[in-house]
Amino acid sequence: MDFLKFLKTVALAAAVVLPQMALAASGVAPPAQNWEFVGVFGQFDQAALKRGARVTVEVCMACHSVKYIKFDALKKLGFSEAEVIALAEAQSHNKKDAMLSPMDPVAAKDSFGVAPPDLSLITKARKGYEDYTYGILTGYLTDADRALVQQVMEDGALSEKELLEVSSALGLDPHHPDKVKEVLQRIQANENFNKYFPGHFFAMPQPLNDGAVAYTDGVENSLKQMAKDVTTFLAWAAEPTMMARKTLGIKVMLYLLVLTILFYAVKRRIWAKIH
């Protein structure tokens, strides 16, 4: 009987603690995007790759490396020799060097509390893949979000209406008002909030803003467009041979299909004589 009481106690504790742990580690699932390169017949948009590479070098590489890609490989994306050299020199490298951030990892850890991760395989290493990477880049507070937080926290109390409104805007659980209020207080303390990051707060401040990098091909350099371009480039960096693999796979399938038809025809011819 004592053992049954013990099991009930454990079950009750789990029922109380586990949801709290899940809430603390939760983040809103990033919205699914339509990635042109996904699927058997998917192809990379060369213009998006080129824009994403430029944003990566000019913005992301201030802290992050893409160590498995060399600057010289960017010529495959349409960069000229002179452009590759200029991009490399901007990061104190030459074109034969890997895309390593000039930031010292030790200094980065001192500044942010953790060394910024290498981005070479980031779209493969996180649940949600490209959607997660895009979500992180676009999941920071907008001006409207900040104004809403300021408004609802003016008197330090949250009405039911304000709780629902701010929870909906920030992707929080309105069933835990104390947790919501704690999040709002941390936002007011200028901590880095991101609705798609598990736990919502992390070391990286918002890296992209509208117009952060000049686009020369007529495409709008909005935050969302730059985030999509960077994610596309990082998907290519994680698997630069993707297109060759797909092409080879299609050729192999066609070869096997033709071979199957030939074998079937031979089989019909041989067994026709026996019958």
Backbone bond lengths (Angstrom), bond angles and torsions (degrees), N, CA, C in turn:
res aa  C-N    CA-C-N  psi(-1)  N-CA   C-N-CA  omega(-1)  CA-C   N-CA-C  phi
1 M - - - 1.457 - - 1.524 110.86 -
2 D 1.350 115.32 -41.34 1.466 119.13 178.32 1.524 110.67 -61.10
3 F 1.327 115.69 -36.49 1.459 119.79 -180.00 1.525 110.20 -65.77
4 L 1.337 117.25 -38.52 1.464 120.73 178.70 1.526 110.30 -65.46
5 K 1.331 115.98 -38.74 1.467 119.12 177.35 1.526 110.74 -63.89
6 F 1.342 114.54 -39.05 1.470 119.50 178.53 1.530 110.88 -61.73
7 L 1.349 116.09 -44.01 1.463 120.43 179.67 1.530 110.87 -62.94
8 K 1.330 116.52 -40.19 1.463 120.14 179.10 1.529 110.59 -64.84
9 T 1.337 115.83 -38.86 1.463 119.90 179.02 1.528 111.28 -64.18
10 V 1.340 115.21 -43.93 1.462 120.31 178.82 1.520 110.61 -62.81
11 A 1.326 116.41 -43.86 1.465 121.06 -179.51 1.525 110.63 -62.82
12 L 1.336 116.53 -41.49 1.460 120.61 179.44 1.521 110.94 -65.14
13 A 1.332 116.03 -42.21 1.468 120.29 178.82 1.524 110.70 -63.30
14 A 1.329 116.26 -41.36 1.466 120.21 179.18 1.514 110.80 -64.49
15 A 1.324 115.77 -38.66 1.465 119.60 -179.79 1.519 111.79 -64.22
16 V 1.332 116.17 -29.13 1.459 120.27 -179.83 1.529 111.74 -87.37
17 V 1.342 116.16 -43.42 1.460 121.01 -171.62 1.527 113.02 -80.32
18 L 1.334 116.91 -43.88 1.464 119.99 -174.17 1.523 113.22 -60.77
19 P 1.348 119.69 -43.94 1.463 117.66 176.33 1.517 112.86 -60.17
20 Q 1.362 116.47 -35.61 1.464 119.61 178.37 1.528 110.80 -65.94
21 M 1.362 115.34 -40.64 1.459 118.66 178.36 1.519 110.74 -65.31
22 A 1.327 116.62 -40.67 1.459 120.54 179.29 1.513 110.55 -64.01
23 L 1.343 116.02 -39.88 1.460 119.65 178.97 1.509 111.05 -63.86
24 A 1.347 115.89 -42.34 1.462 119.85 -177.81 1.512 111.68 -64.07
25 A 1.342 116.07 -32.63 1.455 119.43 -176.96 1.525 112.54 -97.15
26 S 1.345 115.94 1.55 1.452 118.41 -171.82 1.516 112.18 -79.51
27 G 1.297 114.27 158.93 1.447 122.49 170.87 1.510 106.39 -150.89
28 V 1.297 117.14 153.79 1.449 120.37 179.47 1.528 108.57 -69.50
29 A 1.313 116.42 136.79 1.464 119.63 177.63 1.521 109.20 -63.76
30 P 1.334 118.56 128.00 1.464 120.31 -179.16 1.514 110.98 -64.32
31 P 1.322 118.26 144.54 1.468 120.16 -179.52 1.519 111.30 -65.48
32 A 1.320 116.19 141.91 1.470 121.46 179.41 1.524 110.04 -69.32
33 Q 1.311 116.14 136.81 1.456 122.90 179.31 1.526 109.75 -111.29
34 N 1.309 115.60 159.19 1.461 120.95 177.21 1.526 108.63 -93.30
35 W 1.328 116.38 99.38 1.465 121.19 -178.67 1.526 109.55 -94.58
36 E 1.318 116.14 121.41 1.466 121.35 -174.45 1.529 112.85 -65.21
37 F 1.327 117.19 -23.44 1.463 120.50 -175.07 1.524 113.09 -90.20
38 V 1.325 117.74 -2.77 1.461 121.36 -178.61 1.526 109.22 -84.07
39 G 1.319 116.69 143.22 1.457 121.43 177.72 1.518 112.04 102.65
40 V 1.311 115.48 166.83 1.465 121.41 -175.90 1.521 111.62 -58.92
41 F 1.327 116.38 -40.63 1.457 120.21 -175.88 1.532 112.51 -102.55
42 G 1.335 116.72 10.03 1.457 120.30 -179.67 1.520 112.66 -66.44
43 Q 1.319 115.58 146.94 1.460 121.41 -179.01 1.526 109.68 -133.66
44 F 1.331 116.04 145.40 1.457 120.17 174.71 1.522 110.10 -72.45
45 D 1.321 115.88 140.14 1.464 122.34 171.66 1.525 107.18 -81.65
46 Q 1.330 117.26 111.08 1.462 120.99 -174.92 1.520 112.10 -61.20
47 A 1.325 117.25 -36.83 1.465 120.42 179.63 1.530 110.22 -65.93
48 A 1.343 116.39 -41.25 1.468 120.47 178.27 1.521 110.87 -65.83
49 L 1.335 117.32 -39.24 1.469 121.00 177.14 1.519 110.88 -60.14
50 K 1.316 116.15 -44.02 1.461 120.21 -177.71 1.527 110.66 -66.73
51 R 1.331 116.79 -43.27 1.470 120.03 177.73 1.530 110.30 -63.98
52 G 1.348 116.08 -43.10 1.462 120.04 -178.91 1.513 112.72 -64.26
53 A 1.339 116.39 -36.78 1.465 119.80 177.37 1.522 110.63 -64.27
54 R 1.322 116.29 -40.70 1.473 119.58 -179.92 1.530 111.03 -65.33
55 V 1.327 116.87 -43.00 1.469 119.83 178.84 1.528 109.91 -64.87
56 T 1.323 116.65 -39.94 1.463 120.40 179.05 1.522 111.06 -59.92
57 V 1.331 116.46 -45.76 1.471 120.61 -178.59 1.523 110.89 -68.85
58 E 1.322 117.39 -44.08 1.465 120.78 -173.34 1.520 113.84 -79.79
59 V 1.336 117.32 -24.40 1.472 120.14 -176.12 1.535 111.61 -118.61
60 C 1.324 115.89 -61.29 1.473 119.94 -171.61 1.525 113.09 -64.39
61 M 1.342 116.48 -35.82 1.461 119.31 -175.43 1.526 113.38 -75.11
62 A 1.303 117.01 0.36 1.463 118.75 170.87 1.525 109.71 -62.01
63 C 1.339 116.22 -29.95 1.467 121.00 179.74 1.528 113.01 -125.03
64 H 1.321 117.12 -35.66 1.467 121.80 -172.14 1.524 111.77 -102.75
65 S 1.319 115.13 150.54 1.463 121.97 173.30 1.524 109.64 -105.30
66 V 1.334 115.07 161.76 1.465 122.97 170.54 1.523 104.17 -129.51
67 K 1.315 115.53 69.43 1.463 122.58 -161.66 1.528 115.04 -67.78
68 Y 1.333 118.01 -18.54 1.458 119.18 -178.28 1.534 112.56 -90.21
69 I 1.313 116.62 2.12 1.466 121.32 178.50 1.517 109.15 -118.75
70 K 1.330 116.57 134.12 1.461 121.15 175.15 1.526 109.46 -95.20
71 F 1.316 115.90 150.90 1.460 119.76 179.70 1.527 111.17 -55.60
72 D 1.320 115.89 -37.87 1.460 120.48 -177.31 1.533 111.76 -60.94
73 A 1.336 116.91 -26.50 1.469 120.67 179.75 1.520 111.91 -67.93
74 L 1.330 117.53 -16.55 1.462 120.46 -179.15 1.523 112.08 -67.80
75 K 1.335 117.07 -15.84 1.470 119.67 176.39 1.526 110.69 -63.70
76 K 1.333 117.12 -25.24 1.459 120.69 177.46 1.524 111.32 -66.60
77 L 1.321 116.42 -18.82 1.466 120.93 -178.13 1.520 112.22 -95.14
78 G 1.333 116.69 0.94 1.459 119.86 177.27 1.511 115.06 107.91
79 F 1.350 117.51 2.75 1.459 119.72 177.05 1.530 109.75 -75.74
80 S 1.316 115.21 142.43 1.462 119.35 175.88 1.530 109.58 -78.73
81 E 1.313 115.78 168.44 1.464 120.83 178.20 1.522 110.66 -57.80
82 A 1.323 115.91 -44.29 1.470 120.38 -179.16 1.523 111.31 -64.35
83 E 1.333 117.03 -39.53 1.466 120.47 -179.98 1.527 110.86 -66.19
84 V 1.324 116.97 -41.03 1.464 120.79 178.78 1.526 110.16 -62.58
85 I 1.321 116.34 -45.31 1.466 120.35 179.30 1.528 110.57 -60.93
86 A 1.335 116.84 -41.51 1.464 120.79 -179.67 1.527 111.07 -65.07
87 L 1.330 117.04 -42.33 1.465 120.36 179.31 1.527 110.84 -64.31
88 A 1.329 116.35 -41.33 1.465 120.22 179.70 1.519 111.13 -65.90
89 E 1.323 116.28 -45.13 1.470 120.29 -178.31 1.529 111.32 -65.49
90 A 1.321 117.06 -29.74 1.473 120.18 177.80 1.524 111.39 -63.55
91 Q 1.341 116.36 -23.32 1.457 121.21 178.09 1.531 111.41 -107.39
92 S 1.338 115.84 17.82 1.472 122.23 178.44 1.522 112.46 63.12
93 H 1.337 116.25 37.39 1.457 122.48 178.39 1.520 109.57 -128.48
94 N 1.335 115.56 172.08 1.457 119.12 168.92 1.527 107.77 -110.47
95 K 1.322 116.65 173.35 1.462 120.72 -170.12 1.530 113.47 -65.95
96 K 1.317 118.00 -20.38 1.463 121.25 -179.27 1.526 112.62 -86.53
97 D 1.326 116.98 -5.64 1.465 121.07 -177.60 1.526 111.63 -82.09
98 A 1.321 115.26 155.59 1.463 120.56 171.83 1.526 108.74 -71.01
99 M 1.319 116.05 157.92 1.466 121.13 -177.80 1.531 109.71 -80.28
100 L 1.324 114.54 77.54 1.463 121.22 -178.53 1.517 110.20 -101.71
101 S 1.317 115.41 136.85 1.458 120.75 178.42 1.522 110.11 -67.12
102 P 1.332 117.66 141.70 1.466 119.54 175.44 1.530 112.98 -70.90
103 M 1.330 116.70 -11.94 1.470 119.56 -179.96 1.521 110.21 -72.12
104 D 1.301 116.92 128.88 1.454 122.55 177.51 1.529 109.53 -71.40
105 P 1.345 118.16 129.43 1.469 120.48 -177.97 1.520 113.52 -56.64
106 V 1.325 117.42 -36.58 1.465 120.68 179.45 1.524 110.08 -66.62
107 A 1.351 115.63 -44.32 1.457 119.61 178.17 1.527 110.56 -64.38
108 A 1.338 116.32 -37.13 1.462 120.30 178.83 1.525 110.81 -63.50
109 K 1.331 116.04 -42.01 1.460 119.41 179.83 1.521 110.73 -65.96
110 D 1.336 116.75 -36.63 1.463 120.28 177.39 1.526 111.01 -65.40
111 S 1.343 115.77 -36.22 1.464 120.14 -176.47 1.526 112.43 -79.40
112 F 1.352 116.37 -42.91 1.461 120.58 -172.40 1.526 113.73 -107.99
113 G 1.338 116.89 -8.88 1.460 119.50 -178.03 1.506 112.74 87.33
114 V 1.327 117.58 -10.37 1.458 122.83 179.10 1.524 107.30 -156.46
115 A 1.322 116.34 143.72 1.461 119.80 178.54 1.526 109.12 -72.74
116 P 1.340 118.50 131.13 1.464 120.44 179.24 1.532 110.88 -58.91
117 P 1.323 118.19 133.85 1.468 120.24 -177.22 1.524 112.30 -68.75
118 D 1.321 115.35 151.34 1.461 120.07 172.79 1.526 108.13 -68.81
119 L 1.338 115.94 143.30 1.461 120.47 -174.29 1.527 114.02 -98.61
120 S 1.317 117.47 2.29 1.464 119.82 -175.22 1.522 112.73 -55.12
121 L 1.327 117.50 -41.89 1.463 121.39 -175.71 1.520 112.10 -118.61
122 I 1.314 117.35 19.96 1.461 120.98 -171.19 1.521 112.24 -62.66
123 T 1.341 118.11 -33.71 1.469 119.34 -179.37 1.525 112.18 -74.67
124 K 1.320 116.86 -12.65 1.466 120.70 176.20 1.524 111.85 -100.10
125 A 1.324 116.48 -18.43 1.464 120.93 -168.54 1.523 113.95 -94.86
126 R 1.316 118.26 -6.86 1.458 120.59 -177.26 1.520 110.46 -120.49
127 K 1.314 116.18 140.88 1.460 120.88 176.50 1.528 108.49 -60.11
128 G 1.310 116.06 130.10 1.459 119.77 -175.85 1.513 111.83 103.88
129 Y 1.347 115.68 -17.04 1.468 121.90 174.86 1.537 111.57 52.27
130 E 1.325 117.14 -127.03 1.469 119.76 -175.91 1.528 112.01 -62.58
131 D 1.330 116.94 -35.74 1.469 119.47 179.26 1.529 110.88 -61.08
132 Y 1.335 116.60 -38.47 1.469 120.28 179.51 1.530 110.62 -65.95
133 T 1.338 116.72 -45.89 1.464 120.01 -179.90 1.517 110.57 -60.20
134 Y 1.327 116.22 -46.29 1.470 120.79 178.40 1.531 110.28 -62.63
135 G 1.342 115.94 -41.73 1.450 119.80 -179.28 1.518 112.60 -61.74
136 I 1.333 117.23 -42.94 1.467 120.31 178.86 1.531 110.64 -60.78
137 L 1.331 116.67 -42.05 1.464 120.28 -177.97 1.525 112.77 -68.73
138 T 1.329 117.04 -25.44 1.464 120.51 -177.46 1.524 113.13 -110.51
139 G 1.343 117.52 2.73 1.456 120.56 -172.12 1.515 116.05 -92.55
140 Y 1.328 117.55 6.82 1.463 120.25 178.41 1.527 110.85 -76.52
141 L 1.307 116.21 168.51 1.461 121.20 -178.29 1.526 111.31 -66.26
142 T 1.314 115.55 135.35 1.464 120.18 171.47 1.526 108.54 -86.00
143 D 1.325 116.46 171.18 1.473 120.17 176.63 1.527 110.16 -59.80
144 A 1.340 116.07 -37.97 1.466 119.78 179.15 1.529 111.09 -65.60
145 D 1.327 116.14 -38.05 1.475 120.11 178.02 1.527 110.67 -63.61
146 R 1.319 116.01 -44.22 1.469 119.75 -179.00 1.531 110.80 -64.82
147 A 1.324 115.59 -39.87 1.468 119.35 178.73 1.525 110.44 -64.34
148 L 1.338 116.06 -38.25 1.462 119.70 178.83 1.524 110.74 -66.16
149 V 1.326 117.70 -43.50 1.469 121.21 178.16 1.527 109.97 -60.31
150 Q 1.322 116.71 -44.73 1.462 120.99 179.94 1.526 110.52 -61.67
151 Q 1.314 115.43 -39.77 1.467 120.38 -177.73 1.522 111.94 -66.86
152 V 1.338 116.36 -48.21 1.466 118.91 -175.20 1.524 112.22 -74.43
153 M 1.335 117.43 -18.67 1.460 119.96 -178.60 1.523 113.35 -99.88
154 E 1.318 117.01 8.46 1.472 120.30 -177.94 1.522 112.28 -59.54
155 D 1.335 116.19 -44.04 1.474 119.35 -178.35 1.525 112.53 -98.89
156 G 1.344 116.79 2.32 1.461 120.47 177.17 1.510 114.70 77.55
157 A 1.341 117.32 0.32 1.469 121.05 -179.93 1.521 108.81 -122.80
158 L 1.321 115.53 148.78 1.460 121.16 -179.66 1.524 109.86 -111.47
159 S 1.338 116.21 118.11 1.456 118.90 172.47 1.527 107.89 -75.77
160 E 1.313 116.11 166.43 1.464 119.48 179.95 1.527 110.75 -61.21
161 K 1.332 116.38 -39.58 1.465 120.57 179.28 1.525 110.95 -64.72
162 E 1.345 116.50 -44.33 1.468 120.43 179.43 1.526 111.15 -65.28
163 L 1.336 115.43 -38.66 1.466 120.11 179.14 1.530 110.79 -60.20
164 L 1.308 116.44 -46.34 1.468 120.65 -179.63 1.532 110.89 -66.15
165 E 1.332 116.00 -40.33 1.459 120.09 -176.96 1.526 111.73 -66.78
166 V 1.318 116.67 -47.62 1.463 119.77 -177.25 1.525 110.84 -73.03
167 S 1.331 117.63 -33.18 1.463 120.59 178.04 1.521 110.36 -65.60
168 S 1.322 116.46 -40.91 1.458 120.81 178.59 1.523 111.25 -64.65
169 A 1.327 116.63 -41.42 1.465 120.74 -177.60 1.523 112.22 -69.11
170 L 1.333 117.25 -34.90 1.464 120.77 -174.30 1.521 113.64 -103.32
171 G 1.319 117.11 -0.71 1.461 119.36 178.90 1.514 112.85 73.05
172 L 1.327 117.52 37.26 1.459 122.58 -179.82 1.527 110.28 -104.43
173 D 1.320 115.86 166.12 1.460 121.58 -179.32 1.532 109.10 -92.78
174 P 1.342 118.26 111.05 1.476 120.73 -177.74 1.529 113.50 -68.96
175 H 1.340 117.17 -10.20 1.460 119.85 179.31 1.530 111.89 -78.33
176 H 1.335 116.95 -4.10 1.459 121.68 178.54 1.534 109.05 -126.93
177 P 1.325 117.09 73.37 1.475 121.03 -175.68 1.523 113.98 -58.88
178 D 1.335 118.17 -34.08 1.464 120.06 179.10 1.527 110.56 -64.54
179 K 1.338 115.61 -40.76 1.465 120.32 177.91 1.523 110.64 -65.62
180 V 1.330 116.57 -41.47 1.469 120.92 178.38 1.524 110.11 -61.06
181 K 1.312 116.50 -44.49 1.461 120.04 -179.42 1.522 111.23 -64.36
182 E 1.334 116.67 -38.43 1.471 120.59 177.23 1.531 110.53 -61.67
183 V 1.334 116.29 -42.13 1.470 120.90 178.27 1.523 110.28 -62.07
184 L 1.334 116.74 -44.30 1.463 120.40 -179.20 1.532 111.14 -63.81
185 Q 1.313 116.73 -37.56 1.460 120.52 177.91 1.528 110.97 -65.18
186 R 1.324 116.30 -39.20 1.469 119.94 178.47 1.527 110.74 -68.37
187 I 1.327 116.41 -34.64 1.469 119.64 175.83 1.515 109.85 -64.01
188 Q 1.324 116.60 -43.71 1.462 120.27 178.60 1.525 111.90 -64.27
189 A 1.327 116.43 -25.04 1.469 120.81 176.79 1.531 111.66 -84.59
190 N 1.353 115.57 9.85 1.477 122.70 175.87 1.526 114.03 67.81
191 E 1.328 117.64 28.22 1.463 119.92 170.66 1.529 108.88 -76.95
192 N 1.325 115.61 155.92 1.463 120.91 -173.98 1.525 110.54 -82.14
193 F 1.321 116.49 103.93 1.461 122.34 -179.30 1.525 109.68 -95.13
194 N 1.335 115.33 137.70 1.459 120.52 175.62 1.526 107.84 -142.47
195 K 1.322 117.29 121.90 1.463 120.53 -172.91 1.531 112.90 -68.00
196 Y 1.349 117.75 -20.18 1.462 120.33 -176.65 1.522 112.93 -101.23
197 F 1.317 117.49 -3.29 1.467 120.16 179.11 1.525 109.38 -89.39
198 P 1.349 118.53 129.59 1.471 119.80 177.84 1.527 111.06 -57.12
199 G 1.313 116.49 121.95 1.454 120.76 -175.75 1.511 112.54 93.93
200 H 1.337 116.72 -17.23 1.462 125.48 172.51 1.528 116.14 75.35
201 F 1.317 119.27 -23.44 1.463 120.31 -178.16 1.529 109.93 -119.17
202 F 1.337 116.46 134.26 1.455 120.19 174.74 1.511 110.44 -152.54
203 A 1.338 115.77 179.62 1.462 120.36 -167.52 1.524 113.81 -72.95
204 M 1.323 118.09 -30.20 1.464 120.27 -170.93 1.528 112.31 -77.36
205 P 1.329 117.27 119.63 1.469 118.95 172.43 1.520 109.56 -70.97
206 Q 1.312 116.56 166.91 1.465 120.24 -177.42 1.527 110.40 -58.75
207 P 1.349 117.87 119.25 1.464 120.01 -174.64 1.519 114.24 -84.90
208 L 1.332 117.29 -27.96 1.464 121.09 -174.47 1.520 111.72 -117.58
209 N 1.314 115.35 144.22 1.453 122.80 173.16 1.521 108.16 -140.18
210 D 1.305 117.07 158.57 1.459 120.40 177.93 1.524 110.38 -51.20
211 G 1.327 116.57 130.67 1.459 121.03 175.85 1.510 115.16 76.73
212 A 1.331 118.56 11.68 1.470 120.79 -176.50 1.527 111.96 -62.60
213 V 1.322 116.70 -34.29 1.468 121.56 179.21 1.518 108.70 -126.89
214 A 1.317 116.75 133.94 1.458 121.10 -178.92 1.529 110.25 -75.51
215 Y 1.329 116.72 128.56 1.457 122.69 174.54 1.529 108.30 -99.95
216 T 1.305 116.01 137.27 1.468 120.14 -176.78 1.531 113.03 -109.02
217 D 1.337 116.58 2.43 1.463 119.03 -177.29 1.521 113.46 -104.39
218 G 1.336 115.94 13.68 1.460 119.87 176.51 1.511 115.15 87.28
219 V 1.327 118.04 -6.39 1.468 121.31 178.55 1.528 109.35 -78.49
220 E 1.328 116.62 140.04 1.467 121.37 -179.89 1.525 110.34 -64.36
221 N 1.326 116.41 127.89 1.464 120.23 -179.23 1.527 111.18 -91.81
222 S 1.337 114.61 56.58 1.462 120.45 176.50 1.517 109.53 -78.78
223 L 1.319 116.09 165.15 1.466 120.77 178.97 1.530 110.46 -57.75
224 K 1.331 116.79 -46.91 1.467 119.95 -177.14 1.523 111.63 -64.73
225 Q 1.343 116.87 -39.04 1.463 119.13 179.76 1.524 110.92 -67.46
226 M 1.339 117.14 -42.72 1.459 120.11 178.36 1.525 110.98 -64.27
227 A 1.345 117.24 -39.11 1.463 120.76 178.29 1.522 110.67 -63.05
228 K 1.328 116.76 -40.28 1.460 120.16 179.01 1.524 110.75 -67.21
229 D 1.337 116.66 -40.25 1.462 120.25 179.76 1.529 111.49 -66.63
230 V 1.337 117.05 -42.97 1.462 121.09 178.59 1.530 110.21 -62.10
231 T 1.325 116.53 -43.68 1.461 120.35 179.73 1.524 110.98 -62.92
232 T 1.325 116.59 -39.37 1.463 120.75 177.46 1.527 110.39 -62.67
233 F 1.329 116.29 -44.39 1.463 119.48 178.64 1.525 110.90 -63.31
234 L 1.331 118.28 -42.63 1.460 120.96 -178.74 1.531 111.42 -68.16
235 A 1.338 117.07 -29.94 1.464 119.85 174.03 1.527 109.71 -66.10
236 W 1.333 116.20 -39.27 1.472 119.82 175.90 1.526 110.45 -66.89
237 A 1.333 117.32 -42.47 1.467 120.99 -179.53 1.521 111.50 -61.55
238 A 1.328 116.95 -33.43 1.465 121.00 179.52 1.521 111.77 -71.87
239 E 1.327 116.88 -24.37 1.466 120.45 -179.55 1.529 109.19 -153.76
240 P 1.333 118.18 76.45 1.470 121.14 -177.23 1.527 113.60 -63.27
241 T 1.317 117.48 -21.14 1.473 121.36 -177.92 1.531 112.39 -95.87
242 M 1.323 117.43 14.06 1.461 120.21 -175.76 1.530 112.38 -56.74
243 M 1.328 116.58 -46.14 1.456 119.57 -176.43 1.529 110.97 -65.70
244 A 1.335 116.72 -40.07 1.469 120.13 177.88 1.521 110.17 -64.33
245 R 1.332 116.86 -39.08 1.471 120.65 178.96 1.525 110.92 -64.23
246 K 1.329 116.46 -43.31 1.461 119.67 179.43 1.521 111.24 -64.61
247 T 1.330 115.91 -43.18 1.466 120.04 179.51 1.522 110.82 -61.01
248 L 1.343 115.47 -45.11 1.456 119.91 178.37 1.523 110.97 -63.15
249 G 1.312 116.93 -41.22 1.461 120.81 179.82 1.519 112.08 -61.66
250 I 1.330 116.73 -42.21 1.467 120.77 179.15 1.528 109.96 -64.82
251 K 1.349 117.24 -41.97 1.465 120.90 179.10 1.529 111.17 -63.02
252 V 1.335 115.63 -41.22 1.463 119.64 179.03 1.529 110.76 -64.09
253 M 1.320 117.36 -43.06 1.468 120.58 179.81 1.523 111.08 -63.85
254 L 1.337 116.45 -41.32 1.461 119.55 177.39 1.531 110.89 -64.05
255 Y 1.340 115.59 -41.53 1.469 120.40 177.99 1.521 110.79 -60.22
256 L 1.339 116.08 -45.58 1.471 119.84 -179.52 1.523 111.29 -66.07
257 L 1.331 116.76 -35.05 1.453 120.37 178.55 1.532 110.37 -64.07
258 V 1.351 116.12 -47.90 1.464 120.38 179.11 1.525 110.31 -62.65
259 L 1.349 116.20 -41.85 1.461 120.50 -179.97 1.525 111.24 -62.98
260 T 1.328 116.38 -39.44 1.467 120.76 178.20 1.523 110.93 -62.60
261 I 1.331 115.82 -43.27 1.468 119.93 179.00 1.529 110.63 -62.57
262 L 1.336 116.73 -42.60 1.468 120.89 179.05 1.533 111.18 -63.70
263 F 1.344 116.18 -44.90 1.465 119.75 178.55 1.533 110.98 -61.20
264 Y 1.324 115.98 -40.06 1.465 119.77 179.82 1.525 110.24 -64.73
265 A 1.352 116.06 -40.86 1.464 119.81 179.14 1.530 110.89 -64.65
266 V 1.343 117.07 -41.94 1.471 121.21 177.85 1.523 110.54 -63.37
267 K 1.335 114.57 -43.47 1.476 118.80 179.23 1.521 110.43 -60.14
268 R 1.317 118.70 -43.29 1.471 122.03 179.34 1.531 110.79 -62.50
269 R 1.334 114.97 -39.79 1.472 119.14 -177.47 1.538 110.77 -67.66
270 I 1.356 116.08 -43.76 1.470 120.18 -178.57 1.522 111.21 -66.59
271 W 1.321 117.31 -48.25 1.446 120.17 -175.41 1.520 112.93 -75.73
272 A 1.310 116.37 -17.36 1.469 118.85 177.43 1.512 110.39 -65.38
273 K 1.339 117.31 -37.18 1.471 121.78 179.50 1.531 110.65 -67.74
274 I 1.318 116.90 -38.24 1.458 120.78 -178.87 1.515 110.61 -67.60
275 H 1.343 115.55 -43.17 1.455 119.35 179.22 1.527 110.24 -66.35
